[in-house]
Amino acid sequence: MDQAVVELLIDNIISILANEASLLRGTRDAIEDIKEELKSMRSFLVDADRKGVGSEGEKTWVANVRDMAYDVEDIIDNFMYHMNRQRIGGQSSWILHHTIYFPRNLWMRHQTATKIQKINGKIKGAIPERNQRYGIDRIEGTSSKDNQKWVVRHAESSLFFKEDELVGIEKKRQLIMDWLMDGEPHLTVISIVGMGGSGKTALAANIYNNEDVKKHFDCCAWITISQAYELEDILRSLIKEFHESRKETNPADLNSMNYRLLVKTLVNYLEKKRYLLVLDDVWDTNLLDEIKVSLRDSCFGSRIILTTRKEDDVACHQMGGKHHIHKMELLLMEEAWELFCKKAFSSSPNGSCPPELKSFAQELVGKCDGLPLAIAALGSLMYSKNMSEWNEIYNSLNWSLSKNPKLEAVKSILLLSFNDLPYQLKHCFLYCSLFPEDHEIRRKRLIKLWMAEGFVEQDKRSMPEEVAESYLLELIFRSMLQVVERNEFGRPKRCKMHDILRELALSISEREKIGVVHVGREEITDCEARRISIHKTDGEVKSFTGMSKLRSFLVFNKSLKTLPSRSKMLRVLDLEDAPIDELPDEVFKLFNLRYLNLRGTLLKKLPNSIGRLLNLQTLDITDTQIKALPHGIGKLQSLRHLILHQFTGNWNDFKFVIGPRTPSNICRLKNLQAMTYLEIKGDLLKQIRSMTQLTSVVLSNVKAADEMDLCDSIHNMKLMRYLCIVVTNAEETLRMDALLSPPTNLQKLVLAGKLEKVPLWFHSLQSLTVLFLHWSRLEEDLLPQIAALPHLRRLDLTNAYVGKQLCFSTGFLQLTSLRIRNFPQLNVIIIEKGVMPNLKSLDIISCMQLNTVPKGIEYLQNLQELLLESVSMELQNRIEGEGSVDFPKVQHIPNIYIR
């Protein structure tokens, strides 16, 4: 992990060199020198990591390297802070620059260069001295290799589990056995995917050992893959396993065979056999590509089972023939309890939990969050403990993975997943542990935080937001984060960390000084970590001191009113939902600040001095009492995300979204990607056509007379993905016929206002996934104009049509969610057979003239949820109860809600 810290710091230093060349005069040579030295240091750490050096002396030295890298970051950040103060001082700063700042800057450059040269000398002396004193070049590392061997042995021990040691596998086992023996003649690959410790190997082993399975195949082999495998060794093991499964003698010269002979031997042996091969714990697709030449499809019904933690590439990798994927779900509470009791109370009568321990035990099991490996380890830890020991563990209620030998299996297996991450993803993963336990982390919030922290690599072909989202998807695919909710596009909307992964991440973060979590009320002093996260406490934290190294301050405590002082290097200030009604002046002197989250606070205004935060990338003031943005906002040229909107919560009213007034100079922000509320006044619509980087915008107070300016501006926004337009009031007409070609990548469109007719360009929305029409009151039928849109998944119509009948006669092939709300005259909905075949959710709200269920609703066989809200009693009576008139038409729907 130290290597990852240094790599990230080197990247940040290189970025500073590239972006701030003019400010670095007089120090550039020193910084270039330290940059080269850090690169050498990184190479040294890579070598140490490769050799698996794990002595205490080595760990101490590596920690010193990390601390020196942090010192370099402090020196450069402090220099940049002082050099940029004059840029934020307004008109008077020019005079100050020539009378006070200029000589001070010369002195600052000299001081900085001296400090860097001094620390550079330390680094240059430390590496050779360390080599000489401890002889690292002569050390043959063992800890890393030994850990991998231990994990392999642990995995293969699953082959010897007894049937009664396993819990909750019956349905999973039957599903996979059906795939194994379904009669398909072509080679079939079955991927079992899940996080470390989720029971993948145990399930595969149970199936592999099944006698019915063994009889079905001519020969079988089980190979556990280590992260550092040798292909020839794997091929030899395959040949041995296949021969031994048939009680045959291995080829005599097997150990002397080269790669070509091994492949030839294996191909010849399997040529006319139906074989079963299990590849356990596969880490990358290279192995699959290398080995599949030996595993040809002889059309005898052979099967390959592979277990993996990586869903995106390994689990989906094609090796020919059919492919099935089974995702491991975590255990339900009853299953978790059964497994725990098997381990903790095996010596008790009937293996049951003593009554006096039940409440303790159930809470401990809840901490495992359904992870079988953790439940089994915890059960073994608690076995034969007395009441005093139970009390001690219950009261601490944390895993202490580094202190409990019984939990070493959990730590070792989860560490494999962590160590396999690229260094940027290591930081991103550890960062998630700063959120509270079980916290549902918003995707957009996390992406903006990662960007502000400098975790996201620069890529000329992609925007930073896209790169950051790819990191998130990678962590999800690797089973390091769990998706809690997805949006209309199928993208993760909220995710969370498994409790035990979070404990592991926190322990690494604290050790590496990356971040700490504070949950007490006492004064926080001398924080060496770069980030601190304040969680729920019994009262208010008294004060913060010794925070000079702090880069990020996050609050998840709704009683916190105190902010850290003397933290001038802050990059992230996240105060979401904190009861703060005023920000201290120090906040607006934080030149390095990149992320300021004030969502849900009690703030009523922002001062004009916010214009000093020249590096700010994200400003979030959603759900505050701020009525207007100050003129200084127009100075924030680095701003990418301006989050302003508030939803009123009443969708039956015309006004469903509001936000603060914005000054006219908002159009100067050429790097802005998202602006979630902009009230149109004067010639603002003409001015925003220059904001060509916008991907998401809400425009309010639009008038019919604005048509040409509105359409011209939208036509210029080629990158637009989300567009919301709200007219002045319910009686104003929204005119957009002048828009000849909407943005090609438009995915979500919200139009609020009266439409005289369906816009002619609707049919060209080939990327559209979500369409909201609000108070459109169309007189012509909208549905034929949008039925053929190829990607439309969600359709929300509120007072969008004044007719009496809605007929879905064709198309809507991808639609999964349909909401029909506030149609005052609607009395018939018709759904033809074959239309909306993938619809899962149907909401009918405030349609009082509708007295029957939609005709053809029985055709919607994939419908999972029907909501009827504020509808006539006649309609309710037609479906309530098995004897009701229309019950047979809706009985296939699992969830029906009537409100």
Disulfide bonds with the S-S distance in Angstrom:
none
